[in-house]
Amino acid sequence: MVKKIFAFSFVTACLIQSFMFAKLGMADFDVWAKQAEYVQTNNPAQFDFLLAYGHPGGPIIEGVLFFHNVLGFSYDGSLMIFIIIIDGLAIAGASTICYLLSKNNLWWPIVLVILSANDLYLSSTPPSTIASLLISFLSLYSLYIYEKNKLKTGSLIFWGIIAGLIVATRVDIGLVMIFSFLVFLKPKISWRQTFLIFGITNISFVLFDPFMWYMPFQHLKDLIFKIVFHYEYFDTIKMSLSQVLNISALLLVSVFFAVVFLFLKEKIKSPLPTRFIYILLAVTVALYIVFLTAQCQNSRYFLPLINIWQMLLPLFLFSLTSNLKPALSKMADLFFMVILILLPLASLISSVLIDRMYNLIL
């Protein structure tokens, strides 16, 4: 069953993402296709902070060059294939973990659609999109590890590899979320295991970031500069309150239910460890403050948090409906499943229709 869920989720995610990006595109797509070309041809533009350099986006560069050099695709085609495949793997992994965590046949299909069809990807960039999905997967994988009675070394090594991959893709949000998940896991792992994870994460980061191979110290300085640059000095781009509320609607609903479970934990059993909820709430508040006080504000920065909270929303709802009579509980679960699957699909379809109307008007 697990293999079937993973395979079905991977194929479905790839199809949805292919449709989405082929029809509507992605922000900075050409910039990242060019970045891989600049690295291969040793063009000085590869170090331009106003272009792609400094995120660092290492796995994207490596993936594009693999498909370009080994399989002969164009840089643009290689980037599209790489994004679809790595997104599909992250989404399929998240869907599979949902099934392993709950054995609920309703939760994982919702997560599959939520992660595949989020229309915020259209205004996101390749590293932000990929990092958000890998972080979503790692959050669920951390919960899976936390629930295990006996931890295997292989699980921790895999955790560290994914963590390094995330940081090599988008260092700022990657470091924050990885540290948060590690704090969550700390009661379950020894200091020796913690250092193992730390070591594997660093090795993975270096392997997936080609700039670390020949200019590690300068590159680390550049990564720090890029974070400060976007927060304080980049062109001023402000989001309105309505924009923030619009992209955060389901996140806020999910946060509300999380708080309800915390305050009523004596009466209603939480479907998640309260430690995880507290940490996720603290990180969410802290990052929202950072994002909304930065000079450059964009919906893509919120993507990891939005994806995580939207994944958890059906779990909160199903936990509440389980207190109803069996027949009523089943009807309520099906109702919420349909609504939560239709919402992202409807939003995506409306984006396609608006884009088509816009092109017709032009």
N, C-alpha and C positions, 0 to 999 in steps of 0.2 A: 504493500500500500504506500509506504514512504517513497519508494522509487517512482511509483506511478504519479504521485502528487508532485514530486520534483520535476519529472519529465513534462507533465501536463502544464505546470506553472511556467517552466522555462519556455516552452513553445508559445504559450499564450502571451507571456510578457514580451517576447521578441516580436510577435505579430503586432501587438498593440503599439509598442514603441516604434516599430518600423513605420506603421501607418502614421503615427503622430509626427515623427521627425521628417518623414518624406513629404507629408502634406503641409506642415506648418513650420518646419525648421527648428533651429535652436540658436540662442544668442551666442555670439563669438565663435561660431562653428568654424568659419574660415580662418580665424585667428589661430585656433589650435591646430588646424591642418597645416597651416604655414609654419607654426612653431616646430612641428616634427621635421618639416623640410629644412628649416633653418639649422636645426641641430645636426642633421645629416650632412648638410653642405658647409657646416661650420661658419654660417653667416652670423656676423656680430649682432644682428637683430634678435637672435635667440636670448640675449641678455637685456632686452628692452623692457623696463618696468611698466611702460605704458601699453605693452602688448601682453603676451602670455606669461612672461618670466616672473617667477616668484611665488607661485601658488602652492607647490611647484608643478603639479600635473605630470610627474614622472611616468606613472604607468600609462598615461595616454600617449606620451611620446614613444615609449617602448612598444606599445601595442600597435600604433600606427606604422612605425617603421618595420615591425614584423610583417604585417599584412602587405605593406608596400614592397619590401625587399624580397620576402619569401614567396608570396603569392601573386605579386605583380599588380596589385590594385593601385589606383591613384591615391594620393594623399587624402583627398576628400572621401573617397570610397572606403579607404582603410579606417578612417576615423568613424564613419557611420557604422561599419561592421563591428569595430571594437566597442563602441558605446552600447550598441544593441546587445552584444554578447555578454559583456560584463554586467550591464543592468539586468539582463535576463537571469544570469547566475545569482546575483544578489537577491532579486525578487523571488526566484524559485527557492533559494535557501531560506528566506524569511517565511514564505508560505509553509514550507516543510517543517520548520521549527514550530510554527503555530500549531500544526497538527500534533507534533510530538509533545508539546507542552500541555495540550488540553484534550487531545483525541476528539476534538469537536469538529464535525464535518461542515460546520457553517462558518467558523472563524477564518480558516485559511483561504477560502475563495474570496472573502471580502478583502483580506489583506492583499491578495493577488491583484485585484482590480484597483484598490486604493493606491498601491505602489506603482502599478503599471500606467495608470491613466491620469495621474495628477497633472492638470494643465499648467501648473507652475513650472514644469520642466521647460515649457516653451519660452519662458523669459529667463531661464537659467542657462548657465554655461556648462560645457562638458565636465570640468572638474567638480563643480558644485553639485551637479546632478548625480554623478557617479559616487561622490563622497556621501551624499545624503542617503543613497540606497545602501551603501556599505555600512554606514553608521546604523541604519535601521536594522539591518541584518545582525550587526554585532550586539545591539541592545537586546534582541530576542535570544541570541546565542548566549549572552551573559546570564539571562534569566534561566535558560536551559541548564547551564553549568551550575548555577546556584541551587537549582532544585535537585541535582544529582547527589546521591548519598556518598558516592565514591568518585573522586576526580581522577581521570586518566591524564598522564603527562601529554599524550597526543592531543587532547582537547585544549590544553593550555598553550601548546605550541601553535596549534591552528589559530587560536585566539590572537596570539602575538603576531602571526603572519598577516591576518586581516587588519589588525591595528596598524602595523607598519605600512600596509597598502593604503589605508585611509590617510595617514599622515603624509605619505608620499604623493597623494592626490590633492589634498587640501589641508595644509598644515594647521591653520588657525582653529577652525571648528573641530578638526580631527583631534588635536591635542586635548581640547576641553572635554569632548565627549568620551574619549578613551580614558582620561583620568577619572571621570565621573563613574564610568562602568567599573574601573579597577577599584575605586573606593567602595562601590557596591559589593564587589566580589571579595573584598579583603577578609571578612569573617570566615569565608569558606576556604581560603588559601593561606598557606604558610608564607613566611618571609622568603624562604628559599624558592617557593613557587612564584612569588611576586617578582623576584630578581630574574627568574627564568623567563617570565613573560616580558619583562623589561628588556632583557637581552635579545630575545627573538624579535621583539618589535623594532629595536634599533637595527638589527641585521636586515630585517625585511624592508625597513625604510631606506636603507642604503642601497639595497639591491634594486628597488623599484624607482629610485630617483637617480637618473644618470648623471646629474650635476654633482652628486656626492662622490662620484668615482674619481674625479680629477681636481675638484676645487671645493672640498668639504667645508672648510672654515669660512671662506668667502661666501659660499652658498648659504650657510646658516645665518650669516649676518644679513644677507640679502632677503631671506625669508622674514626675518624680524622687521626689516625696513619696510617690506611690502605690506605687512599687517598694520604698522603705524601709519604708513602712507595712505592706505584706504580709510583708516579711521579718522585721521586728522586733516589730511592735506588734499585728498582727491576732490575732483569737482563736486560741488554741493548738489546732492540729489536727495530730496526729502519725500517721504511717503506721508500721505494724509491719514488721518485717523480712520476714515472710512475704508481706505485701502488695507490698513493693518487689520481692522476688524473683519474685513471680507476674507482675507486669506487665512485668518485665525479662527474662523467661526467654529469648525469642528474641533479644533484644538481646545478652545474655551469650553465647549460642551464636555469634552473628555476630562479636562482639568476639574470641572465642576463635580463630575462623578467621582474622580479620584479623591477630592477633598471630602465628599460625602462618606466614602469608605473609611477615610482616616478618622473622621469625627464619630462615626457610628460603628466603629470596629467591634464594639462589644455586642452589637445587635446584628450586624451584617458582616459576614466574612469577606474580606478583600480577596479578589482573584489573583492579586499580586503581592509580593512581600512589601510590607509597609516601608521598609528601608529603601526599596527601589523607588517608590512613589515620592518619598521625601526628597531623595537625591534628585530625581527628575524634575520635581517642582522647583527646587532651589536653582538648578541649572537653567531651567526655562526662564524664570524671573530674571536671573543675572544676565543671560544672553539677550533677552528682549530689551533690557536696559541698555546694554552695549550697542545693539543694533540700532535702536531708536535715538541714540545720542551721537552716532557716527555722522561724519560729513556725507558719506556715501551710503545711502539706504536703498536696499533692493529686496524684493520678495525672495530671491534665491538664498539669501543668508538664513532665512527662517525655515528653509526646506527640511533639514534634518529633524528639527523639533516638531514641525507640523506632521511629517510622516510618522514619527514615533507615536505621537499622541493619537493620530487618526487610526493607527494600527491597534491601539489599546482600547479605543472606544467600543467596538463590538464586544470585546471581552468584558468590559464593565456592564454593558447592557445585558448580555447573556447571564452574567452572574446575578443581576437583579431579577430577571425574569424567571430564574430557576426557583424563586420563592413562590411563584404562582402555581396554580393547579396544573398538572401535566399537560392537559389539552390546551389550556390557555397559554401556558409557557411556550409550547411548540408553535402556536400561531403567532405569538409575539416575536419569537426568534426569527421566524420566516419573514415577518413584516420588516423587522429591522435589517435583515440580510438583504432583502430586495431594495430597500431605501438606500442603504449604504453602498450597494453596488451600482445603483442607477445614478446616484449623485455625481460621482466622478465621470461616468460615461456620458451623462447628459451635458456636463460642463465641457468635456472634450468635443463632443459633437457640435455644441453651440460655437465653440472656437473655430471649428472647421467651416461652419456655415457663415460666420461673421467674416472669416478670411476670404471665402468665396465671394460674398457680397461686396467686400471691400475691393477685390480685384476687378469685379464686374463694373463697379462704379468708376474705378480708375480707367 
